């Protein structure tokens, strides 16, 4: 896959700086749509199982501690499984405003790549079934396509069964 420059988001900048091959996949975002991942799959004409959403959770027991789960848009995040994969007792969905502040991205455009702080990240194991997957490129209407192993390596992430 050819590496394509441009995009101007922290995600694309991080991919370029790391030398990770990726392709930009832009589409016209409809502001009335709230199912961002399914919108991307439909607009780009790709199998929704290859489009992954980035979800932030809080795994802290006494104070907030954010982490990231990356799951197919066709599934749901299993909070208990994610907590287990991260060695935490529990996980709850992070407040959207806290997620936006922590990552530097707007909800619906949160990328697992190029966040303000590298957070513990788990990618659903179904990602390895595909040569490439798509994740948010850092803004609504922009995805990046890359090899799942490149995503995991870049983020020091791990694979686990975290989707239902």
C-alpha positions as CSV (number, residue, x, y, z in Angstrom):
1,X,0.0,0.0,0.0
2,X,1.4,3.4,-0.9
3,X,1.9,5.9,1.8
4,X,0.0,9.0,1.1
5,X,0.9,12.4,2.5
6,X,-1.4,15.1,3.7
7,X,-4.5,15.1,5.8
8,X,-2.9,17.4,8.4
9,X,-4.1,15.6,11.5
10,X,-2.0,14.4,14.4
11,X,-2.8,10.8,13.3
12,X,-1.5,11.2,9.8
13,X,1.5,13.2,11.1
14,X,2.3,10.3,13.6
15,X,2.0,7.7,10.8
16,X,4.3,9.7,8.5
17,X,6.9,10.3,11.3
18,X,6.9,6.6,12.1
19,X,7.2,5.6,8.5
20,X,4.1,3.4,8.6
21,X,2.5,2.7,5.3
22,X,-1.1,4.0,5.1
23,X,-3.7,5.3,2.7
24,X,-6.0,8.2,3.4
25,X,-9.7,7.4,2.8
26,X,-11.8,10.6,2.8
27,X,-15.5,10.8,2.5
28,X,-18.2,13.5,2.9
29,X,-19.4,13.3,6.5
30,X,-23.1,14.0,7.0
31,X,-23.5,16.0,10.2
32,X,-26.9,14.4,10.9
33,X,-25.2,10.9,11.2
34,X,-24.1,9.7,14.6
35,X,-23.0,6.2,13.6
36,X,-19.7,7.4,12.3
37,X,-18.1,4.1,11.7
38,X,-21.0,2.7,9.7
39,X,-21.2,5.9,7.8
40,X,-17.5,5.5,6.8
41,X,-18.0,1.9,5.7
42,X,-21.0,2.8,3.5
43,X,-19.4,6.0,2.1
44,X,-16.1,4.2,1.3
45,X,-17.8,1.0,0.0
46,X,-15.8,-1.3,2.3
47,X,-16.9,-4.3,4.4
48,X,-17.9,-2.8,7.8
49,X,-16.0,-5.6,9.5
50,X,-12.8,-3.9,8.3
51,X,-13.8,-0.5,9.8
52,X,-12.8,-0.1,13.5
53,X,-14.0,2.4,16.0
54,X,-12.0,3.9,18.8
55,X,-13.6,3.9,22.2
56,X,-12.2,5.4,25.4
57,X,-12.8,3.8,28.7
58,X,-12.0,4.6,32.3
59,X,-10.2,1.7,34.1
60,X,-9.2,3.6,37.2
61,X,-10.4,2.3,40.5
62,X,-9.7,5.4,42.7
63,X,-9.0,8.1,40.1
64,X,-9.7,8.3,36.3
65,X,-7.3,6.3,34.1
66,X,-8.2,6.3,30.4
67,X,-7.6,3.4,28.0
68,X,-8.6,2.6,24.4
69,X,-10.5,-0.2,22.9
70,X,-10.5,-0.5,19.1
71,X,-13.3,-2.7,17.8
72,X,-15.2,-3.3,14.5
73,X,-18.1,-0.9,13.9
74,X,-20.3,-4.0,13.5
75,X,-19.7,-5.0,17.1
76,X,-19.8,-3.6,20.6
77,X,-17.1,-3.2,23.1
78,X,-17.1,-5.8,25.8
79,X,-16.1,-3.7,28.8
80,X,-15.4,-6.7,31.1
81,X,-13.2,-8.3,28.4
82,X,-11.3,-5.0,27.9
83,X,-10.8,-4.6,31.6
84,X,-9.4,-8.1,31.8
85,X,-7.1,-7.6,28.8
86,X,-5.7,-4.5,30.6
87,X,-5.4,-6.1,34.0
88,X,-8.0,-3.9,35.5
89,X,-10.9,-4.8,37.7
90,X,-13.5,-2.9,35.7
91,X,-14.0,-0.5,32.7
92,X,-16.7,2.0,32.1
93,X,-17.1,4.2,29.1
94,X,-15.3,7.5,29.4
95,X,-17.2,10.7,29.5
96,X,-17.2,12.1,25.9
97,X,-15.8,15.5,26.9
98,X,-13.0,13.8,28.9
99,X,-12.2,11.6,25.9
100,X,-12.0,14.6,23.6
101,X,-9.8,16.5,26.1
102,X,-7.5,13.6,26.6
103,X,-7.1,12.7,22.9
104,X,-7.2,16.1,21.3
105,X,-9.9,14.9,18.9
106,X,-13.6,15.5,18.5
107,X,-16.0,12.7,19.3
108,X,-16.7,10.8,16.0
109,X,-13.2,11.7,14.9
110,X,-11.1,10.1,17.7
111,X,-8.2,8.2,16.2
112,X,-6.3,5.7,18.2
113,X,-3.2,7.2,16.5
114,X,-1.6,10.6,17.4
115,X,-3.5,11.1,20.7
116,X,-2.0,13.7,23.1
117,X,-0.8,10.9,25.4
118,X,-0.2,7.3,24.4
119,X,-2.9,5.4,26.3
120,X,-3.0,1.7,27.0
121,X,-4.7,0.3,23.9
122,X,-6.3,-3.1,22.9
123,X,-7.3,-3.9,19.4
124,X,-10.0,-6.6,18.9
125,X,-8.4,-9.8,17.6
126,X,-10.6,-9.9,14.6
127,X,-8.4,-7.2,13.0
128,X,-5.9,-9.9,12.1
129,X,-8.4,-11.5,9.8
130,X,-7.9,-8.6,7.4
131,X,-4.8,-7.5,5.4
132,X,-5.8,-3.9,6.2
133,X,-8.3,-2.2,8.5
134,X,-9.6,1.4,8.6
135,X,-9.6,3.6,11.7
136,X,-10.4,7.3,12.1
137,X,-7.8,9.6,10.6
138,X,-8.4,12.2,13.3
139,X,-11.5,14.0,12.0
140,X,-15.0,13.1,10.9
141,X,-14.9,12.2,7.2
142,X,-11.3,10.9,7.2
143,X,-10.1,7.3,7.8
144,X,-6.7,5.8,7.4
145,X,-6.2,2.3,6.1
146,X,-3.3,0.4,7.4
147,X,-2.1,-3.1,8.4
148,X,-3.4,-4.1,11.8
149,X,0.0,-5.2,13.0
150,X,1.4,-1.8,12.1
151,X,-1.3,-0.2,14.2
152,X,-0.6,-2.5,17.2
153,X,3.2,-1.9,16.9
154,X,2.8,1.9,16.6
155,X,0.6,2.1,19.7
156,X,2.5,-0.6,21.7
157,X,-1.0,-2.1,21.8
158,X,-2.1,-5.7,22.1
159,X,-4.7,-7.9,20.6
160,X,-7.6,-9.5,22.6
161,X,-11.1,-10.7,22.2
162,X,-12.9,-7.5,23.3
163,X,-15.8,-7.2,20.8
164,X,-19.3,-8.8,21.0
